[in-house]
Structures are given as structure tokens and as C-alpha cells.
Amino acid sequence: MSTSFASATPDRDWWRRAVIYQIYPRSFADGDGDGIGDLPGVRTRLPYLADLGVDAVWLSPFYPSPLADGGYDITDHRDVDPRLGTLADFDGLVADAHALGIKVIVDIVPNHTSDRHPWFLEALAAGPGSAARERYIFRDGTGQDGGEPPADWRSHFGGPAWQRVDDGQWYCHLFAREQPDLNWDHPEVRDHFLGTLRFWADRGVDGFRIDVAHSLAKDLSHPLRSQPNLDGSLPLDGSDPLYDRDEVHEIYRTWRRLFDEYDPPRMAVAETWHPTSSRTYLYARPDELGQIFDFSLLKAPWHPDEFRAVISRSIEEHAGIGGALTWVISSHDVPRHATRYALPVGTDLDAWLRSDGTDVPLDPATARRRARAATLLVLALPGSAYLYQGEELGLLEVADLPEESLRDPVFERTGRRLKGRDGCRVPIPWTSEGPSFGFGADGSWLPQPDWFGAYAVSAQSGDRGSSLELYRAALALRRRLATGDAFSWVDSGNPEVLRFARTDGWQCLVNFSARPVAVPGTPLLSSTPLSSSNLLSSSTLLSSGTDLGPTLPSEGAVWFVPSAPA
């Protein structure tokens, strides 16, 4: 397979090949010592991100919120939560980031609000049949006295997607009950979010990440249609009542017209968690959002066949769309990839977390090898790479958080059956010592494990063998090498070794096998130290396609310039 994409200009299309670093503000850096990360804390760490070599930061929600769902339950989409700073702090952050050459992307959460949003409080007070309730999805119940939910829709956090209010009506919430869904058929809702996008774009924001982008448009005609399966299996004709409906694309075409009023145009990336299909990439069309998070690689187990299939499908299906590719292997919603890759294929991650990470032993050395190899693979692919804070430190999932410290609503909504996502949201370590490993002056809102000290920025800076220095080297080299989007697989001669070529001829080799393989050229950067082939017997060395040269150990990756044919 050989694929090439249209060339991008540095300004208008900076996002097509960018490395974008996700910041979960409450867990990044605490500027005022209250145990919660904030925007002033982020500002103090921007030089670190510039030194790391990222092109942009994506800020998870920092808006006013009761924190029923980690900030994704919002009471005001055009302000800063006072616990995290002020609008002046935000403006200063944007100015500082831009001065360092870093773009700023913010989260937009359009599917729902907080149940404490002024609109929802007005709807509760106004009662059934009121205009205020039309902004949301209120319905009468079914069964005797309306005591049963209006439909069989389910919440992603467990239980029914309906909550009854005191006057007997029910409202829809596809997530926590504190997150009532908005009615996107209502023109006031559409106008409000157009105004919100303009509000932040006018403040210098360079782009937007759109939360659950596939769920805005819903079929609300009477009677409500059955849909008890969440978004795990959707029709390919856009006819599901709740997710990925054809009508949602008109919303994003309207947004694109707004984005294009700016110079350079504002970028956007859609988040959807439904299984990848031919419809997934439609959100990335140039007249819509331009990018969509492709979680296929994040969901893939550590296996060469799985990685190759995912990469091939993503590249092939994007090629006809015109949008930009994205790659992501960690985020604030899933266990960290170093942990996932170290566990045996097929491990039930929810059960593993419920055991505090004890029912299947995790080998930190395996986690380190595989995470570093996966990083070089992702950063070698065409398109944008999205990193999650702390992955550059090689952080593992904090699996043994005590139940009393858990904040994710998934825990309570599932009857304490699932621990949720807090294990990847633990505040990251900056120093090897101190009350919160440098996160802030006085503790952190989620407890940090003792082993965090060994992973701290201060412990890794300057250590050429550390994960942090690998990321710094890889991002600097990527900036020089990633001058185009050409991609083609190269036969490695071994099904357990992935090899592909990029623009200008440099290549990436990833060794999934249990034995070392020859590097068929001049190494540029490797995830693990290389060995000399003359130190190994032919019985231990696997071919990677050409004559023997330096050798790549098991579960390693290398970027190299291939040797010229003899």
C-alpha cells in the first residue's frame, strides 16, 4: 500500500502534521496550592512543553462546573471555573503559549450541560410544556402514572438515560444524570454554541476538540424509538435515533463556515467512541471539522497484525475524505497505554482495575519497552499525533486508588462495579520529592503513589535513556523528517516485524517478535539501545529484509535511513 496526501501550508494547515499535547488542567500543575491544577499552573509549565517540542496544547474543560464528571458538566461555556483561574489567566496563557510557538485548542462540550446550568434551572422551574424545557429533552413517562422512562435509552455511565423530576416528567442524559442532554433541534441551542465558538476564537484560540461529536442530532419524533445498545453497533445509513445521524453533519458544516471566517481558519477535531466504520471519517471532511480522533489504534491490542490492519484501514479510508489523519494511544478516558500494552492480550481491564491491579501481574520493564516502541511507531505515521499528559514520562495507570478517593461518576453509577477513569487522571509528578511531587504546594486532589517519584520530570531530565528524553528527541527529529505525508508498507520478511517508509525515504521498523532483528540501514533514533549484529549468532537474529547491520532488540522500534541496494 502506498498513499500520499495533499501538501499542507504551514499556517492554514498547521494541524495536519502537528503534535498536540492534551492537558487535563486539574491534574497538570497547581499554581495556588489548593491541590487542584489550574490555568496559572499550566502557564508556569509552558516552557517545559516548548522544550518537549509540541506544536499545540489541548485543554480539557476548565469551565465552571460542579465536577459531577470531571469538568464535562458545565454551567457556563464562556468562563473559567474560579478554582482554576480567571479569563485574564486564560488570556495570559494563550499569549504565553503563542509567544513560545504553541497553539491552543479548547474542549467544546455541546451534547449536554450541567444540571446547574441556568437554562436547566429555568426549565425545572418553568414546568412541563414550557419554552425553557424545549432546550432540553423532557418527556412524559410511560407505564402507570408515567412511572417508567419514556424510552429504553441507556446512559454511558450505567443505568437508564432518563431521570424523573418532581413534576413527573423525565429528562434525557446519555451520560451522568447531572448532565442533561440538549435538544439540538432548537435554534437557540445552535445559536448559543456558534456564539461560544466565536467567543473563544476571538480570544485567540486556535482550535476546538468537540466532545461526543456524533451524538448531537437525535430523532425526537413521537414515539421515541428503541435504542438500548449505546453506540456499540450502529447502522451504516445514519438512521440510528441517537448517534451518528446524517443531520449532525449539517451542524458541523455551519461551524466550518464560522471557523473559516478567521485567518488562519480555526481547526477542529471530533471525538466519537463508536466503532470505526466507513462513516467515522465523514466528520473529517474539509467542509466540516477537518479531523476526527481515530481511536482504532488506542483500542488495538499489542500485536503486529492488529496494528497493521488498523493503520492500513485508517490511511486508506482517510485518503478519499480530504481531512487529516490523527493517531492517539492514551487519553483521559482510558488506562494509560504503557499499562495496557504490558498486560496479556484479552485482559479484562475493568476487572483488573477492580483488583487494584493485582489479579494479573504487570511487569514495568515490559510496559516501558512496549510503550516506547509504540510511541516511535505513532510519531512516524503521517498526520497528527495526540499525546496525553504524563505519557512522555512513561507513567503507568494508578490501579490501586482507594475507593474513597474515586471521583469518576462511573463508579457510583455502576453500583461500584467499575472503578472508572481516575487512574489515568492522577496529577503528574514534576519532582522526585515533595508533598505532591512538585504538582503543587500542598497535596493533590487524587492521591499519588510513592513510585511516582522515579518517573518525575526532574528524575528523567538529562537522562538520555529516559522516556522523557526519548520524546524530546523524537519530536525534534520528527519536525525535521515529517516534510510530507507519503506512506507505504515495506516487506520486512517477517510477519512479526512492521516496516514502513515515509516521505524522503526514511523508514520505521517495529519488532514485535521475541528475538532481535537487523536494522537494514543507518539508525536515526531507537526506542531501546541497538546492538551490533556481529555479537549475535545467526540462530538468534531474524531478518528484517536486507543485509545485517545494527540490531533491534525484541519489542523495540527504530527510525532509520535504508541502505542503498547492492
C-alpha positions as CSV (number, residue, x, y, z in Angstrom):
1,M,0.0,0.0,0.0
2,S,1.3,3.4,-0.9
3,T,-0.6,6.6,-0.1
4,S,0.1,10.3,-0.4
5,F,-2.0,13.2,0.8
6,A,-2.2,16.8,-0.4
7,S,0.5,19.1,0.8
8,A,-0.2,21.4,3.7
9,T,0.8,25.0,4.2
10,P,2.5,26.0,7.5
11,D,-0.1,28.4,8.7
12,R,-3.6,27.4,7.5
13,D,-2.9,23.7,7.9
14,W,-0.5,23.6,10.8
15,W,-2.7,20.9,12.5
16,R,-2.3,18.4,9.7
17,R,1.1,17.2,11.0
18,A,1.1,18.6,14.5
19,V,2.0,17.0,17.8
20,I,-0.8,18.0,20.2
21,Y,-0.4,17.6,23.9
22,Q,-3.6,17.1,26.0
23,I,-3.7,18.8,29.3
24,Y,-6.2,17.7,31.9
25,P,-5.9,21.0,33.9
26,R,-6.9,19.7,37.3
27,S,-4.1,17.2,37.1
28,F,-1.3,19.1,35.4
29,A,0.1,21.8,37.7
30,D,-1.3,23.6,40.7
31,G,-0.5,27.2,40.9
32,D,-2.2,28.3,44.1
33,G,-1.5,25.3,46.3
34,D,-5.1,24.1,46.8
35,G,-4.5,20.6,45.5
36,I,-6.3,21.3,42.2
37,G,-4.4,22.0,39.0
38,D,-5.3,25.4,37.4
39,L,-4.5,27.7,34.5
40,P,-1.8,29.7,36.3
41,G,-0.1,26.3,36.9
42,V,-0.3,25.5,33.2
43,R,1.3,28.8,32.4
44,T,4.3,28.1,34.6
45,R,4.9,24.8,32.7
46,L,4.5,26.1,29.2
47,P,8.4,26.4,28.8
48,Y,8.6,22.6,29.6
49,L,6.1,21.9,26.8
50,A,8.1,24.1,24.4
51,D,11.2,22.2,25.3
52,L,9.4,18.9,24.8
53,G,8.7,20.1,21.3
54,V,4.9,20.0,21.0
55,D,3.0,22.1,18.4
56,A,-0.1,22.7,20.4
57,V,-1.8,22.1,23.7
58,W,-5.4,20.9,24.0
59,L,-7.0,22.0,27.3
60,S,-9.7,19.7,28.7
61,P,-12.6,21.6,30.2
62,F,-11.7,24.5,32.6
63,Y,-15.2,26.0,32.6
64,P,-17.3,26.5,35.7
65,S,-18.5,23.1,36.8
66,P,-19.9,21.2,39.9
67,L,-17.4,18.4,38.8
68,A,-20.0,15.6,38.6
69,D,-18.0,14.4,35.6
70,G,-14.5,15.9,35.9
71,G,-15.5,19.2,34.4
72,Y,-17.6,17.9,31.5
73,D,-20.7,19.1,33.3
74,I,-20.6,22.8,32.5
75,T,-22.6,25.7,33.9
76,D,-21.1,28.4,31.7
77,H,-19.4,27.6,28.4
78,R,-17.8,31.1,28.3
79,D,-16.0,31.5,31.5
80,V,-13.3,29.9,33.7
81,D,-14.0,27.9,36.8
82,P,-12.9,30.2,39.7
83,R,-11.0,27.3,41.2
84,L,-8.9,27.1,38.0
85,G,-8.4,30.8,37.4
86,T,-10.0,33.7,35.5
87,L,-10.5,34.8,32.0
88,A,-7.5,37.0,32.4
89,D,-5.4,33.9,33.3
90,F,-6.7,32.2,30.2
91,D,-5.8,35.2,28.0
92,G,-2.3,35.2,29.6
93,L,-1.9,31.5,29.0
94,V,-2.8,32.0,25.3
95,A,-0.4,34.9,24.9
96,D,2.4,33.0,26.6
97,A,1.8,29.8,24.5
98,H,1.7,31.8,21.3
99,A,5.0,33.5,22.3
100,L,6.5,30.1,22.6
101,G,5.2,28.9,19.3
102,I,2.5,26.7,20.8
103,K,-1.1,26.7,19.5
104,V,-4.1,26.4,21.9
105,I,-7.1,24.1,21.5
106,V,-10.0,24.0,23.9
107,D,-12.7,21.5,24.6
108,I,-16.3,22.2,23.5
109,V,-18.9,20.1,25.2
110,P,-22.1,20.6,23.1
111,N,-24.2,17.5,23.9
112,H,-25.1,18.4,27.4
113,T,-24.8,21.0,30.2
114,S,-24.6,20.7,33.9
115,D,-27.9,20.3,35.8
116,R,-27.0,23.5,37.5
117,H,-26.7,25.4,34.2
118,P,-29.1,28.5,34.2
119,W,-31.0,27.1,31.3
120,F,-31.7,23.8,33.1
121,L,-32.7,25.5,36.4
122,E,-35.1,27.7,34.4
123,A,-36.5,24.6,32.7
124,L,-37.1,22.9,36.1
125,A,-38.8,26.0,37.4
126,A,-40.9,26.6,34.3
127,G,-42.6,23.2,34.3
128,P,-44.0,20.8,31.6
129,G,-44.8,22.3,28.3
130,S,-42.7,25.5,28.8
131,A,-40.4,27.0,26.2
132,A,-37.5,26.6,28.6
133,R,-37.9,22.8,28.6
134,E,-37.6,22.8,24.8
135,R,-33.9,23.5,25.0
136,Y,-33.5,20.0,26.6
137,I,-35.2,16.6,26.1
138,F,-38.1,16.4,28.5
139,R,-40.8,13.8,28.0
140,D,-43.7,12.3,29.9
141,G,-43.0,8.8,31.3
142,T,-44.7,5.5,30.2
143,G,-46.5,2.9,32.3
144,Q,-48.9,3.5,35.1
145,D,-48.8,7.1,36.3
146,G,-45.8,7.8,33.9
147,G,-43.5,6.0,36.3
148,E,-41.4,4.3,33.7
149,P,-38.8,6.1,31.5
150,P,-40.0,7.4,28.1
151,A,-37.7,5.0,26.2
152,D,-35.2,2.3,26.7
153,W,-32.1,4.5,26.1
154,R,-29.1,3.8,28.3
155,S,-26.5,6.0,29.9
156,H,-22.8,5.5,29.1
157,F,-22.2,5.7,32.9
158,G,-24.7,2.9,33.7
159,G,-28.4,2.6,34.1
160,P,-31.2,4.3,32.1
161,A,-30.6,7.6,30.3
162,W,-33.6,9.2,32.0
163,Q,-34.1,11.0,35.3
164,R,-37.5,11.9,36.7
165,V,-38.1,15.3,38.2
166,D,-40.5,16.4,40.9
167,D,-43.4,17.3,38.5
168,G,-43.3,13.8,37.0
169,Q,-41.6,14.4,33.7
170,W,-38.3,12.8,32.7
171,Y,-35.2,14.3,31.1
172,C,-32.6,12.6,28.9
173,H,-29.0,12.2,29.9
174,L,-26.7,10.0,27.8
175,F,-24.0,10.4,30.5
176,A,-24.4,11.3,34.2
177,R,-27.8,12.4,35.5
178,E,-26.1,15.7,36.3
179,Q,-25.6,16.2,32.5
180,P,-28.9,16.7,30.8
181,D,-28.8,16.4,27.0
182,L,-29.5,19.5,24.9
183,N,-32.1,19.5,22.2
184,W,-30.1,20.3,19.0
185,D,-33.3,20.8,17.0
186,H,-33.8,24.1,19.0
187,P,-32.4,27.2,17.2
188,E,-31.4,28.8,20.5
189,V,-29.1,25.9,21.3
190,R,-27.4,26.1,17.9
191,D,-27.0,29.9,18.1
192,H,-25.6,29.6,21.7
193,F,-22.8,27.3,20.6
194,L,-22.0,29.4,17.5
195,G,-21.6,32.3,19.9
196,T,-19.5,30.2,22.2
197,L,-17.1,29.1,19.4
198,R,-16.8,32.8,18.3
199,F,-16.2,33.9,21.9
200,W,-13.1,31.6,22.3
201,A,-11.9,32.1,18.7
202,D,-11.9,35.9,19.3
203,R,-9.7,35.3,22.4
204,G,-7.1,33.7,20.2
205,V,-8.0,30.0,20.5
206,D,-6.5,28.2,17.5
207,G,-8.9,25.2,17.5
208,F,-11.6,23.1,19.2
209,R,-12.0,19.5,20.3
210,I,-15.6,18.5,20.0
211,D,-16.8,16.2,22.8
212,V,-19.1,13.2,21.7
213,A,-19.5,14.9,18.4
214,H,-21.6,12.1,17.0
215,S,-24.5,12.5,19.5
216,L,-25.9,16.0,18.9
217,A,-28.6,15.2,16.4
218,K,-31.3,12.8,17.7
219,D,-34.6,11.5,16.3
220,L,-37.0,13.0,18.9
221,S,-40.2,12.2,17.0
222,H,-43.0,10.6,18.8
223,P,-43.0,7.8,19.8
224,L,-39.3,7.7,20.8
225,R,-37.6,4.8,19.0
226,S,-36.0,1.9,20.9
227,Q,-32.2,2.1,21.3
228,P,-30.9,0.1,24.3
229,N,-27.4,-0.6,22.9
230,L,-25.5,2.7,23.3
231,D,-23.2,3.3,20.3
232,G,-21.5,-0.1,20.2
233,S,-23.1,-1.1,16.9
234,L,-24.6,1.5,14.6
235,P,-26.3,1.2,11.2
236,L,-24.3,2.5,8.2
237,D,-27.1,4.6,6.8
238,G,-27.1,7.3,9.5
239,S,-30.5,6.2,10.8
240,D,-29.8,5.4,14.5
241,P,-32.1,7.5,16.7
242,L,-29.2,8.8,18.9
243,Y,-25.8,8.5,17.3
244,D,-24.1,9.4,14.1
245,R,-27.2,10.7,12.3
246,D,-26.9,12.3,8.9
247,E,-28.3,15.5,10.3
248,V,-25.3,16.1,12.6
249,H,-23.1,16.9,9.6
250,E,-25.1,20.0,8.7
251,I,-24.3,21.3,12.2
252,Y,-20.6,21.0,11.6
253,R,-20.8,22.5,8.1
254,T,-22.3,25.5,9.8
255,W,-19.4,25.5,12.3
256,R,-16.9,25.3,9.4
257,R,-18.3,28.4,7.9
258,L,-17.6,30.2,11.1
259,F,-14.1,28.7,11.5
260,D,-13.2,29.9,8.0
261,E,-14.1,33.5,8.8
262,Y,-10.8,33.6,10.8
263,D,-7.3,33.9,9.3
264,P,-5.9,31.4,9.7
265,P,-9.1,29.3,9.9
266,R,-9.7,27.7,13.2
267,M,-9.2,23.9,13.3
268,A,-11.4,21.3,14.9
269,V,-11.3,17.6,15.8
270,A,-14.3,15.4,16.5
271,E,-14.4,12.9,19.3
272,T,-16.6,9.8,18.8
273,W,-16.2,6.5,20.5
274,H,-18.4,4.4,18.3
275,P,-16.7,1.5,16.4
276,T,-14.8,2.7,13.4
277,S,-16.7,2.3,10.1
278,S,-16.8,3.9,6.7
279,R,-18.9,6.7,8.3
280,T,-16.4,7.6,11.0
281,Y,-14.2,9.7,8.8
282,L,-17.0,11.8,7.4
283,Y,-16.6,14.2,10.3
284,A,-13.1,15.0,9.0
285,R,-14.3,16.3,5.6
286,P,-12.8,19.7,4.7
287,D,-16.2,21.4,4.8
288,E,-16.9,20.0,8.3
289,L,-14.4,19.6,11.2
290,G,-11.3,18.5,9.2
291,Q,-10.2,15.9,11.8
292,I,-11.6,13.1,13.9
293,F,-10.0,11.3,16.7
294,D,-9.2,7.8,15.3
295,F,-9.3,5.6,18.4
296,S,-8.7,2.4,16.4
297,L,-5.0,2.2,17.4
298,L,-5.9,3.0,21.0
299,K,-8.3,0.1,21.0
300,A,-5.9,-2.3,19.3
301,P,-4.0,-4.9,21.4
302,W,-0.2,-5.3,21.3
303,H,0.0,-7.4,18.2
304,P,1.6,-6.7,14.7
305,D,-1.4,-7.9,12.8
306,E,-3.8,-5.7,14.7
307,F,-1.5,-2.6,14.4
308,R,-1.0,-3.1,10.7
309,A,-4.7,-3.6,10.0
310,V,-5.7,-0.5,11.9
311,I,-3.1,1.7,10.3
312,S,-3.9,0.4,6.8
313,R,-7.6,0.9,7.2
314,S,-7.3,4.4,8.7
315,I,-4.9,5.6,6.0
316,E,-7.0,4.1,3.2
317,E,-10.3,5.5,4.4
318,H,-9.0,8.9,5.1
319,A,-7.4,9.2,1.7
320,G,-10.7,9.8,0.0
321,I,-12.1,12.2,2.6
322,G,-9.6,15.1,2.4
323,G,-9.3,15.5,6.2
324,A,-6.2,15.0,8.3
325,L,-5.2,11.8,10.0
326,T,-4.9,11.5,13.7
327,W,-3.3,9.0,16.0
328,V,-3.8,8.6,19.7
329,I,-2.9,5.8,22.1
330,S,-3.7,7.4,25.5
331,S,-6.2,9.9,26.8
332,H,-8.1,11.0,30.0
333,D,-10.7,8.3,29.3
334,V,-8.7,5.1,29.1
335,P,-6.0,3.3,31.2
336,R,-2.5,4.5,30.1
337,H,-1.0,2.7,27.2
338,A,2.1,1.6,29.0
339,T,-0.1,-0.4,31.3
340,R,-2.5,-1.7,28.6
341,Y,0.3,-3.0,26.4
342,A,2.1,-4.7,29.3
343,L,-1.0,-6.8,30.2
344,P,-1.7,-10.0,28.3
345,V,-3.9,-9.7,25.2
346,G,-7.5,-10.2,26.3
347,T,-7.1,-8.9,29.8
348,D,-10.4,-7.5,31.2
349,L,-9.2,-4.0,32.1
350,D,-12.2,-3.3,34.3
351,A,-11.7,-6.4,36.3
352,W,-8.0,-5.7,36.6
353,L,-8.7,-2.3,37.9
354,R,-11.3,-3.7,40.4
355,S,-8.5,-5.9,41.7
356,D,-6.3,-2.9,42.2
357,G,-4.1,-4.3,39.5
358,T,-3.3,-7.5,41.3
359,D,-5.2,-10.3,39.5
360,V,-2.7,-10.1,36.5
361,P,0.9,-9.1,37.4
362,L,2.3,-6.2,35.4
363,D,5.9,-6.1,34.5
364,P,7.2,-2.5,34.4
365,A,10.1,-3.4,32.1
366,T,7.6,-4.8,29.5
367,A,5.5,-1.7,29.9
368,R,8.5,0.5,29.3
369,R,9.7,-1.4,26.2
370,R,6.3,-1.6,24.5
371,A,5.2,1.9,25.3
372,R,8.4,3.4,23.9
373,A,8.2,1.3,20.8
374,A,4.5,2.3,20.3
375,T,5.5,6.0,20.7
376,L,8.1,5.8,17.9
377,L,5.6,4.0,15.7
378,V,2.8,6.6,16.2
379,L,5.2,9.6,15.8
380,A,6.4,8.1,12.5
381,L,2.9,7.9,11.0
382,P,1.5,10.6,8.6
383,G,-0.9,13.0,10.2
384,S,-1.2,14.5,13.7
385,A,-0.2,12.8,16.9
386,Y,-2.2,13.5,20.1
387,L,-0.3,12.9,23.3
388,Y,-1.7,12.7,26.8
389,Q,0.0,14.5,29.7
390,G,2.4,12.2,31.5
391,E,2.8,9.7,28.7
392,E,6.2,11.3,27.9
393,L,7.2,10.2,31.4
394,G,6.2,6.6,30.8
395,L,3.6,6.8,33.5
396,L,1.6,3.6,34.4
397,E,-2.0,3.5,35.3
398,V,-2.6,4.1,39.0
399,A,-4.7,1.0,39.5
400,D,-4.9,0.9,43.3
401,L,-6.6,4.2,44.1
402,P,-8.7,3.6,47.3
403,E,-12.5,3.6,46.7
404,E,-13.0,6.6,49.0
405,S,-10.8,8.7,46.7
406,L,-12.6,7.9,43.4
407,R,-14.3,10.9,41.7
408,D,-15.4,9.4,38.4
409,P,-19.3,9.1,38.3
410,V,-18.9,5.7,36.5
411,F,-18.0,4.2,39.9
412,E,-21.3,5.1,41.6
413,R,-23.5,4.8,38.5
414,T,-22.4,1.2,38.0
415,G,-23.1,0.3,41.6
416,R,-19.3,0.4,42.4
417,R,-18.7,-2.3,39.9
418,L,-16.4,-0.3,37.7
419,K,-13.6,1.9,39.1
420,G,-13.7,4.4,36.2
421,R,-11.1,6.6,34.7
422,D,-9.4,8.2,37.7
423,G,-6.3,6.1,37.5
424,C,-5.1,8.0,34.4
425,R,-6.0,11.4,35.9
426,V,-3.8,11.3,38.9
427,P,-1.8,14.6,39.0
428,I,1.6,14.1,37.2
429,P,5.0,14.2,39.0
430,W,7.3,17.1,38.4
431,T,9.9,16.5,41.1
432,S,11.1,13.3,42.8
433,E,10.2,14.6,46.3
434,G,7.8,17.0,47.9
435,P,4.2,16.7,49.2
436,S,2.8,16.2,45.7
437,F,5.9,15.5,43.6
438,G,6.0,19.2,42.5
439,F,2.4,19.3,41.4
440,G,1.6,21.9,43.9
441,A,2.5,23.2,47.4
442,D,0.1,21.1,49.4
443,G,-1.1,17.7,48.2
444,S,-3.2,16.7,45.2
445,W,-6.9,16.1,44.7
446,L,-6.2,12.4,43.8
447,P,-3.6,10.5,45.8
448,Q,-0.3,9.9,44.0
449,P,1.6,6.6,44.6
450,D,5.1,6.6,46.1
451,W,6.6,5.2,42.8
452,F,5.7,8.4,41.0
453,G,9.0,10.0,42.2
454,A,11.1,7.7,40.0
455,Y,9.0,8.9,37.0
456,A,9.2,12.6,37.7
457,V,10.4,15.2,35.2
458,S,13.3,16.1,37.4
459,A,14.4,12.4,37.6
460,Q,14.3,12.0,33.8
461,S,15.6,15.3,32.5
462,G,19.1,14.8,31.2
463,D,19.0,11.1,31.4
464,R,19.5,10.0,27.7
465,G,17.9,6.6,28.4
466,S,14.7,8.1,29.9
467,S,11.3,8.2,28.4
468,L,11.2,12.0,28.6
469,E,14.4,12.3,26.6
470,L,13.2,9.8,24.1
471,Y,10.1,12.0,23.5
472,R,12.2,15.2,23.2
473,A,14.5,13.6,20.7
474,A,11.6,12.0,18.7
475,L,9.7,15.3,18.5
476,A,12.7,17.2,17.4
477,L,13.6,14.7,14.8
478,R,10.0,14.3,13.6
479,R,9.9,18.1,13.0
480,R,12.8,17.7,10.6
481,L,11.7,14.5,8.9
482,A,7.9,14.9,8.6
483,T,8.0,17.1,5.5
484,G,5.3,15.2,3.6
485,D,2.5,12.7,4.1
486,A,3.7,9.8,1.8
487,F,3.4,6.4,3.4
488,S,4.0,2.8,2.2
489,W,4.4,-0.5,3.8
490,V,7.7,-2.3,3.2
491,D,8.0,-6.1,3.3
492,S,10.1,-6.9,6.4
493,G,10.3,-10.6,5.5
494,N,8.9,-11.4,9.0
495,P,5.2,-11.1,10.0
496,E,6.1,-10.1,13.5
497,V,8.1,-7.0,12.2
498,L,6.3,-4.0,10.9
499,R,8.2,-1.8,8.4
500,F,7.1,1.3,6.6
501,A,8.5,4.1,4.5
502,R,7.8,7.8,4.8
503,T,8.4,11.0,2.7
504,D,12.0,11.4,1.7
505,G,12.8,7.8,2.2
506,W,13.3,7.4,5.9
507,Q,11.6,4.3,7.5
508,C,10.3,2.9,10.7
509,L,10.8,-0.6,11.9
510,V,8.9,-2.1,14.9
511,N,9.9,-5.5,16.3
512,F,7.0,-7.4,17.9
513,S,8.9,-10.7,17.9
514,A,10.8,-12.3,20.8
515,R,14.2,-12.1,19.0
516,P,16.4,-9.2,17.7
517,V,16.2,-8.2,14.1
518,A,18.7,-6.5,11.8
519,V,18.2,-2.8,11.1
520,P,18.5,-2.5,7.3
521,G,20.2,0.9,7.2
522,T,21.6,3.8,9.2
523,P,19.7,4.3,12.5
524,L,18.4,7.8,13.3
525,L,16.6,7.1,16.6
526,S,15.6,3.9,18.5
527,S,13.3,3.2,21.5
528,T,15.9,0.9,23.0
529,P,19.7,0.6,22.6
530,L,20.8,-1.2,19.5
531,S,23.3,-4.0,19.4
532,S,26.0,-4.9,16.9
533,S,25.0,-7.9,14.7
534,N,28.4,-9.4,15.0
535,L,27.8,-10.0,18.6
536,L,24.9,-12.3,17.9
537,S,24.8,-15.7,16.3
538,S,22.7,-16.3,13.2
539,S,20.4,-18.5,15.3
540,T,19.2,-15.6,17.4
541,L,19.0,-13.0,14.7
542,L,15.9,-12.6,12.5
543,S,16.0,-11.0,9.1
544,S,14.2,-7.6,8.6
545,G,14.6,-7.6,4.8
546,T,18.2,-6.8,4.0
547,D,21.8,-7.4,5.0
548,L,22.8,-7.5,8.6
549,G,23.6,-4.2,10.3
550,P,22.8,-2.9,13.8
551,T,20.2,-5.0,15.6
552,L,17.0,-4.0,17.2
553,P,16.0,-5.9,20.3
554,S,12.6,-7.5,20.9
555,E,9.8,-5.1,21.4
556,G,11.8,-2.1,20.1
557,A,11.3,0.4,17.3
558,V,13.8,2.4,15.2
559,W,13.8,5.2,12.7
560,F,16.4,4.7,10.0
561,V,17.6,5.6,6.5
562,P,17.7,2.4,4.5
563,S,20.8,1.1,2.9
564,A,21.2,1.6,-0.8
565,P,20.6,-1.6,-2.8
566,A,23.8,-3.5,-3.6
